[in-house]
Amino acid sequence: MQSSKNDAFAYRLAAAEIEPRRATSNSSLWSKSEPPQLTEKQKEMAGSAWQYFTRTVFPETGLLQGAVGSDTLTMNNIAGYLAALTCAKRIGVMEDIEFHERMTKLVTWLNTMQLNSLGVPNTFYNGRTGQSLNGANQPGEDGHSAIDIGRLLIWLRIVRNEFPTHAAAVDRAVLRWNFRKLIDSDGFIYGGYYRDGRLHPYREGRFGELQYAAKGFALWGFNVAASMHSEQTSMMTINNILLPFDNRYSHISPIPRPQGEPFQPGAVTTTAPLLDGMEFYWRIPVTLTDPETWKTDQKSQQLAQAVYAVQKSRYQTEGKLTARAAHNLDRPPYFVIDSIFALGDPFATMDKSGTPHPNQSCVSTGASFQLWAMFESKYTDMLMEAVEPLFDQYGGWYAGSYEDGGAPSKAISLNDNAVVLESLAFVLSGPLFKANLQPGYWELTLQEKSFEKLGLPPAKYQSQFQPMLDTRKAEPRP
């Protein structure tokens, strides 16, 4: 295991070359040049994913189910819905009028939703009522996830850049949040959990997901330098391929987590590094600047390369198709994290508490689409062939198929179907983030006004933000 203190990333590259798929043009010698188009089969795939969002929407709130049969939503789900709306419109599987009606309802809710007592979006909401929920799925509060909020900030910025009709309303929604409770002066991000009648902050995020989420904060003008650093990483060799991972976990931690603080296994999965690639092509955003000038996030890009190479190597050595992500299940425990590496073990499958569930591992539909979109190869063609039949006749793609036996896991979730649409939109037109260099309501408002209690504007107040957990800033607990 190679420590990253000597910057192993600089000379330890995965062999996999990034070869994104690209849609082709239908133009010919006899016709004018036409923009690239997805194949009819790919459009049908996008349509199957979009059917999830028509099947599960609540007209009274404009929100959806987080999974078929579950009314609970997270900010990650809301970000996925924004992504699905945007990508479905780009692909052409929904009409403009439906897009704007849905987006108006969603952004209106974001402007009126109940924030938690720290002044930030709560962890859980009810899609049917729009109310915030506690951990018992009852009206109340249950902390927040800065990782989820970071992804939400990415897609809010994409929406306000591309759709002027909704831009000011998006900006007003974000102006409600208390960023002093989400990020500190160095750029570390903080979640919150509920215990003993109040919310407690904690340092959130592990290598891969942390860098991706931090880019959401960067798009709105925050300094995220500390989150972009990857000092707490090591290298694990799997099938002679070096895989970077977050090394802050130990089976016997010298400093136990406070009671109630969420467990962070630091699992390496497909999702975050591939979302980073599809949305930013692994660049580090600087607000209101041309993305062509952004620096490449080499460590996240190399993580994505290793994630692909290691999963492909497992098929080559063991004959197991592998595309791993966190996903819902159609049987207990109903949700697992299928990792490439976690808690000291390659290809570990666990629930959110870290309890192993080796028999519940799946070939993830969402991860398969991501790998297929970013790495054009015979291996990803095989992944796509394996998941092609895994959609429900009433709408939506299944979570995947079980590695043991190959039976489909018929759980259907918002996140998986959003990732399918993102992957196909990436194939159609490349990186999903589209820049808009014109100042909007957010910038113009913060030029004229300051909101000191909320920590806005960032350029004025972030340097004053205090770390919310001094002792854990230096040594984050697992």
C-alpha positions in Angstrom: 0.0 0.0 0.0 1.5 3.3 -1.2 1.0 6.4 0.9 -0.1 9.5 -1.0 2.2 11.8 1.0 4.8 11.5 -1.8 2.0 12.3 -4.3 1.8 8.8 -5.7 -0.8 10.0 -8.2 1.9 11.8 -10.1 3.5 8.6 -11.3 1.1 5.8 -10.6 -1.5 5.9 -13.4 -4.1 3.3 -14.2 -3.7 1.8 -17.6 -7.2 2.5 -18.7 -7.5 5.3 -21.3 -10.6 7.5 -21.2 -12.5 7.0 -24.5 -15.9 8.7 -24.2 -18.6 7.5 -26.5 -20.0 10.1 -28.9 -23.3 10.3 -30.7 -22.9 10.5 -34.5 -24.4 12.9 -37.0 -27.0 11.8 -39.6 -25.6 14.2 -42.2 -24.5 12.9 -45.6 -23.1 14.2 -48.9 -26.7 15.1 -49.9 -27.9 16.8 -46.7 -26.8 19.8 -44.6 -24.7 19.1 -41.5 -26.9 18.0 -38.6 -26.1 17.9 -34.9 -25.2 14.5 -33.4 -28.1 12.3 -32.5 -28.5 9.3 -30.3 -29.6 6.1 -32.0 -33.2 5.1 -31.8 -32.3 2.4 -29.3 -30.5 4.9 -27.1 -33.5 7.3 -27.3 -35.7 4.4 -26.2 -33.4 3.8 -23.2 -33.7 7.5 -22.3 -37.5 7.2 -22.6 -37.6 4.2 -20.3 -35.6 6.2 -17.7 -37.9 9.3 -18.1 -40.9 7.1 -17.5 -39.8 6.8 -13.9 -40.3 10.6 -13.5 -43.8 10.5 -15.0 -44.8 7.5 -12.9 -43.7 8.7 -9.5 -44.5 12.5 -9.6 -46.9 14.0 -7.1 -48.8 16.8 -9.0 -49.7 18.6 -5.7 -46.1 19.3 -4.8 -44.2 18.7 -8.1 -41.9 16.3 -6.2 -41.4 12.6 -6.7 -40.8 9.3 -4.9 -37.1 8.7 -4.1 -37.8 5.1 -5.1 -40.9 3.3 -6.3 -42.9 2.7 -3.1 -41.0 5.3 -1.0 -42.1 8.9 -0.6 -38.9 9.9 1.1 -36.5 12.3 -0.7 -33.0 13.5 -0.1 -31.2 16.5 -1.6 -29.3 14.0 -3.7 -32.7 12.9 -5.1 -33.6 16.6 -5.8 -30.3 17.0 -7.6 -31.0 13.9 -9.6 -34.5 15.2 -10.6 -32.9 18.5 -11.8 -30.4 16.4 -13.8 -33.1 14.2 -15.2 -35.2 17.2 -16.3 -32.3 18.9 -17.9 -31.0 15.8 -19.7 -34.4 14.6 -20.8 -35.0 18.0 -22.4 -31.6 17.9 -24.1 -32.2 14.4 -25.4 -35.7 15.3 -26.6 -37.8 12.8 -24.6 -40.0 15.5 -23.1 -41.8 18.6 -24.4 -40.7 22.1 -23.6 -44.0 23.0 -21.9 -43.8 20.0 -19.6 -40.2 20.8 -18.7 -41.0 24.4 -17.7 -44.1 23.3 -15.7 -42.1 20.8 -13.8 -39.1 23.0 -13.3 -41.3 25.9 -12.0 -43.0 23.7 -9.4 -39.7 22.3 -8.3 -37.9 25.6 -8.0 -41.0 27.1 -6.2 -40.7 24.4 -3.6 -37.0 25.0 -3.2 -37.9 28.6 -2.4 -40.4 27.7 0.3 -39.2 24.3 1.7 -38.6 24.1 5.4 -34.9 24.4 6.3 -33.6 22.7 9.4 -32.7 24.6 12.6 -29.2 25.3 11.2 -30.8 27.1 8.2 -29.8 24.5 5.5 -31.8 21.9 3.6 -32.8 19.0 5.8 -31.6 15.4 5.2 -35.1 14.0 4.4 -38.3 15.4 2.9 -41.7 13.8 2.0 -42.3 14.0 -1.7 -46.1 13.8 -1.3 -46.4 16.6 1.2 -43.1 18.5 0.8 -42.6 18.4 4.6 -39.2 17.9 6.2 -38.8 14.6 8.0 -36.9 13.2 11.0 -35.1 9.8 11.2 -38.4 8.1 12.1 -40.0 9.3 8.8 -42.2 11.7 10.8 -42.4 15.5 10.4 -39.3 17.1 12.0 -35.6 17.5 11.2 -32.7 15.1 10.9 -29.6 17.1 10.1 -28.2 17.5 6.6 -25.7 16.1 4.2 -23.2 18.5 2.7 -22.3 15.8 0.1 -25.9 15.8 -1.1 -26.1 19.6 -1.0 -22.9 19.8 -3.0 -24.5 17.8 -5.8 -27.6 19.9 -5.6 -25.5 23.1 -6.0 -24.0 21.6 -9.1 -27.3 21.0 -10.8 -28.9 24.3 -9.6 -26.0 26.1 -11.2 -26.4 24.1 -14.5 -30.1 24.9 -14.5 -29.7 28.6 -13.9 -26.9 28.8 -16.5 -29.0 27.2 -19.2 -32.5 28.3 -18.6 -32.9 32.1 -18.0 -36.6 31.7 -17.2 -35.7 29.9 -13.9 -32.4 31.5 -13.1 -33.5 34.2 -10.7 -35.7 31.8 -8.8 -32.8 29.3 -8.5 -30.6 32.1 -7.1 -33.2 33.2 -4.6 -33.5 29.6 -3.3 -29.8 29.3 -2.6 -29.7 32.8 -1.0 -31.9 31.3 1.8 -29.2 28.9 3.1 -26.8 29.5 6.0 -23.4 28.6 4.5 -21.7 29.2 7.8 -23.1 25.8 8.8 -21.9 24.0 5.6 -18.3 25.1 5.0 -15.4 26.6 6.9 -12.7 29.2 5.9 -10.4 26.5 4.5 -13.0 24.8 2.4 -13.9 21.7 4.4 -17.6 20.9 4.3 -19.8 19.8 7.2 -22.9 17.7 7.5 -25.2 17.6 10.6 -26.9 14.9 12.6 -29.6 15.0 15.2 -29.0 13.9 18.8 -30.2 14.9 22.3 -32.7 17.4 20.9 -30.4 19.4 18.7 -28.2 19.2 15.5 -24.5 18.5 15.7 -22.0 19.3 12.9 -19.4 16.8 11.6 -16.8 16.8 8.9 -18.4 15.0 6.0 -16.9 13.4 2.9 -14.3 11.0 1.8 -12.0 10.8 -1.2 -13.9 10.9 -4.5 -17.3 12.0 -3.3 -15.8 14.9 -1.3 -14.0 16.4 -4.3 -17.1 16.0 -6.4 -19.4 17.7 -3.9 -17.0 20.5 -3.2 -17.2 21.5 -6.8 -20.8 22.5 -6.2 -19.7 25.0 -3.6 -17.0 26.3 -5.9 -19.5 27.1 -8.6 -21.2 29.6 -6.2 -18.0 31.3 -5.3 -16.7 29.4 -2.2 -13.1 28.5 -1.6 -12.9 24.7 -1.5 -9.1 24.3 -1.5 -9.0 22.1 1.6 -11.7 19.7 0.3 -9.8 19.4 -3.1 -6.6 18.2 -1.3 -6.3 14.4 -1.0 -3.8 14.0 1.8 -5.7 11.2 3.6 -5.3 8.7 0.7 -3.3 5.6 0.0 -3.0 3.2 -2.9 -4.2 -0.4 -2.9 -3.1 -2.9 -5.5 -6.0 -5.0 -6.9 -5.2 -7.4 -9.8 -1.9 -5.4 -10.3 -3.8 -2.1 -10.7 -3.3 0.7 -8.2 -6.5 2.0 -6.8 -6.5 5.2 -4.6 -8.8 5.2 -1.6 -9.4 7.2 1.5 -7.4 5.8 4.4 -9.1 7.4 7.3 -11.0 4.2 8.3 -9.6 1.7 10.8 -11.4 -1.2 12.2 -10.5 -0.1 15.7 -10.5 3.7 15.7 -8.3 5.4 18.3 -11.0 8.1 18.7 -14.5 6.6 18.5 -17.2 8.6 16.7 -19.6 10.5 18.9 -22.9 8.7 19.4 -25.2 9.4 16.5 -22.6 10.7 14.1 -23.1 9.0 10.7 -20.7 6.3 9.7 -18.5 7.1 6.7 -17.0 3.9 5.2 -15.1 5.8 2.5 -16.2 3.2 -0.1 -14.7 3.5 -3.6 -17.6 3.1 -6.0 -18.2 4.1 -9.7 -20.7 6.9 -9.1 -18.9 10.0 -7.9 -15.7 9.9 -10.0 -17.8 9.2 -13.1 -20.4 11.9 -12.4 -17.4 14.2 -12.0 -16.2 13.2 -15.4 -19.6 13.4 -17.1 -20.4 16.8 -15.6 -17.0 18.6 -15.5 -14.7 16.3 -17.3 -12.7 16.4 -14.1 -12.0 20.1 -14.0 -12.0 22.3 -10.9 -14.6 25.0 -11.3 -14.0 28.7 -10.8 -17.2 30.7 -10.8 -18.0 32.9 -13.8 -14.9 31.8 -15.8 -14.5 29.9 -19.0 -14.2 26.1 -18.2 -11.4 25.9 -20.8 -9.3 27.8 -18.3 -10.1 25.5 -15.4 -7.4 23.2 -14.0 -7.7 19.5 -14.4 -8.5 17.6 -11.2 -5.9 14.9 -11.9 -6.5 12.9 -8.8 -10.3 12.5 -9.5 -9.6 11.7 -13.1 -7.1 9.0 -12.1 -9.5 7.6 -9.6 -12.1 7.2 -12.4 -9.5 5.5 -14.6 -8.6 3.1 -11.8 -12.3 2.4 -11.0 -12.9 1.3 -14.6 -9.6 -0.7 -14.8 -10.1 -2.6 -11.6 -13.7 -3.6 -12.4 -12.7 -4.7 -15.8 -9.8 -6.7 -14.4 -12.2 -8.6 -12.1 -14.1 -9.8 -15.1 -10.8 -10.8 -16.8 -9.6 -12.8 -13.8 -12.8 -14.1 -12.2 -15.3 -14.0 -15.0 -17.6 -11.6 -13.1 -19.2 -8.7 -14.8 -18.6 -5.8 -12.4 -20.2 -2.3 -12.2 -20.4 -1.3 -8.6 -22.4 1.5 -6.8 -24.6 2.1 -3.9 -28.1 1.1 -4.8 -31.6 0.0 -3.6 -32.5 -3.7 -3.4 -35.8 -5.5 -3.8 -35.1 -7.6 -0.6 -33.5 -7.0 2.8 -31.6 -4.9 3.7 -33.1 -2.9 0.8 -30.1 -0.7 0.3 -26.4 -1.6 0.1 -23.1 0.0 -0.9 -21.4 -2.2 -3.5 -17.8 -1.1 -3.4 -14.7 -1.6 -5.4 -12.8 -1.2 -2.1 -14.1 -0.4 1.4 -13.2 -1.2 5.0 -10.0 -3.0 4.0 -11.6 -5.4 1.5 -11.8 -5.4 -2.3 -15.3 -5.7 -3.7 -17.0 -5.4 -0.2 -20.8 -5.1 -0.1 -22.3 -3.6 3.1 -25.3 -1.7 4.4 -25.0 1.9 5.7 -23.8 0.7 9.1 -20.9 -1.2 7.5 -22.4 -4.6 8.1 -21.3 -7.0 5.4 -23.9 -8.4 2.9 -21.8 -10.3 0.4 -24.8 -12.1 -1.2 -26.5 -8.9 -2.1 -24.0 -7.5 -4.6 -25.3 -6.5 -8.0 -24.2 -5.4 -11.4 -25.5 -1.9 -11.1 -27.6 -0.5 -14.0 -26.5 3.1 -13.2 -22.8 2.3 -12.9 -23.0 0.2 -16.1 -24.4 3.2 -18.1 -21.7 5.5 -16.6 -18.9 3.2 -17.5 -20.4 2.6 -21.0 -20.6 6.3 -21.6 -17.1 7.2 -20.5 -15.1 4.1 -21.6 -15.9 2.8 -25.1 -14.7 -0.8 -25.0 -15.8 -4.4 -25.5 -16.1 -4.7 -21.7 -18.6 -1.8 -21.4 -20.4 -3.2 -24.4 -20.9 -6.4 -22.4 -22.1 -4.5 -19.4 -24.7 -2.7 -21.5 -25.8 -6.0 -23.0 -26.3 -7.4 -19.5 -28.5 -4.5 -18.3 -30.4 -3.7 -21.5 -33.4 -5.9 -20.4 -33.6 -4.5 -16.9 -36.4 -2.0 -17.2 -40.0 -2.1 -15.9 -42.9 -2.0 -18.3 -44.6 0.6 -16.1 -41.5 2.9 -16.2 -38.0 3.0 -15.0 -34.8 0.9 -15.0 -34.2 -1.7 -12.3 -31.3 -1.3 -9.9 -29.4 -4.1 -11.6 -28.9 -7.9 -11.5 -27.5 -9.9 -8.7 -23.9 -11.1 -9.2 -24.9 -14.5 -7.7 -27.4 -16.0 -10.1 -28.1 -13.1 -12.3 -31.7 -12.5 -11.2 -32.8 -8.8 -11.6 -33.0 -6.6 -8.5 -36.4 -5.0 -9.3 -36.0 -2.0 -7.0 -36.5 1.1 -9.1 -35.0 4.4 -7.8 -34.8 8.0 -8.8 -31.0 8.2 -8.7 -30.5 5.2 -11.0 -32.8 6.6 -13.6 -31.3 10.1 -13.4 -27.8 8.6 -13.9 -29.1 6.7 -17.0 -30.3 10.1 -18.5 -27.1 11.8 -17.5 -25.0 9.1 -19.2 -27.0 9.3 -22.5 -26.9 13.1 -22.5 -23.1 13.0 -22.0 -22.9 10.6 -25.1 -25.1 13.1 -27.0 -23.2 16.3 -26.3 -20.2 15.8 -24.0 -19.7 17.3 -20.5 -23.0 18.3 -19.0 -21.9 21.6 -17.3 -22.5 24.5 -19.7 -20.9 27.8 -18.7 -22.7 31.2 -18.5 -20.3 34.0 -17.8 -23.0 36.6 -17.3 -23.6 37.7 -13.7 -27.1 36.7 -12.5 -29.4 37.5 -9.6 -27.0 35.8 -7.1 -24.0 37.9 -8.1 -25.9 41.2 -8.6 -27.7 40.8 -5.2 -24.5 40.1 -3.4 -22.8 43.1 -5.0 -25.4 45.3 -3.4 -26.2 43.5 -0.1 -24.5 41.4 2.5 -26.0 38.6 4.5 -23.5 38.3 7.3 -25.5 35.7 9.3 -25.6 33.5 6.2 -22.0 34.1 5.3 -22.8 35.8 2.0 -21.1 36.9 -0.1 -18.4 34.3 0.2 -15.6 36.6 -0.9 -16.4 38.9 2.1 -17.2 36.4 4.9 -15.8 32.9 4.2 -12.4 33.9 5.6 -14.1 34.5 8.9 -15.9 31.1 9.0 -14.7 29.0 12.0 -14.2 25.3 11.7 -17.1 23.6 13.4 -15.0 20.8 14.8 -11.5 21.9 15.6 -10.2 18.6 16.8 -11.7 16.7 13.8 -10.4 19.1 11.3 -6.9 17.7 11.7 -7.9 14.1 12.3 -11.4 13.4 10.9 -13.0 10.4 12.6 -14.1 7.5 10.4 
